[in-house]
C-alpha cells in the first residue's frame, strides 16, 4: 500500500527540500510549462544565440532528434520543435551566466531523462552548489521522462548561481537534452567600483610609507 501511494504521489510532480535549495519537477509532455518561466527570468532558448554576457563551452545545438547506429543518438524534448542543447555521452557542456549578476534559481525543460544525466548547479566562482541526476528529477516509475525542473536557492546561504554544467557519464549512449533554460532572481555581482579600488590602493601606499619612516627612525 505504501509503495502504491508513493508511486501515485510521484506520478504528477515531485518536490524535494534539501540544503541549500528546493527542487521541483513536473511533467511537460505537452511542452507548455516553459511558456511561463519564473518572473524576471533571463531565458536561454538557443534559437537566436545566447543572451548578453552568457557563454557556452561544449555541447551542440540540435534542431531535431537524430538516429544513431542502433538507437537514438539524442531525442528532442517532447513537443519541442525549436533548437535545443545536446550533451553527448561522456562529454561535458558548461553554460556560464552573465558575470555581472548572480542568480537565485534556474528552471529548464529536461527532455528524455536518463538516470545517468547529471546537472551541476554552479556558483559564481564555478564551484558546485548542488548536483541533480536524472534519477533525482524523473518523477518515479511510470512517470513522464520529459519534465520542467526548477531549482531555487535557499537565500539564507548567501550563495548565488553563476552557471550550469551538463554531463551524462555512461556506456549506453544516453545523451542529455535540455531547452528553455531560465535564470531568475538576479542580483548584481559584488565588483569593486574604480573609485573604491583607487582608495584601496592609496591606503596601501600610505601603509608602506608609514612602515618606511618607522624603519628609518629605528636606524
Buried (B, 14 or more C-beta within 10 A) or exposed (E): EEEEEEBEEBBEBBEEEEEBBBBBBBBBBEBEBBEEBBEEBBBBBBEEEBEEEBEBEBBBEBEEBEEEEEEBBBBBBBEBEEBBBBBBBBBBBBBBBBBEBBBBBBBBBBBBBBBBBBBBBBBBEEEEBBEBBBEBBBBBEEBBBBBBBBBBBBBEEEBBBBBBBBBBEBEEBBBBBBBBBBBBBBEEEEEEEEEEEEEEEEEEEEEEEEEEEEEEEEE
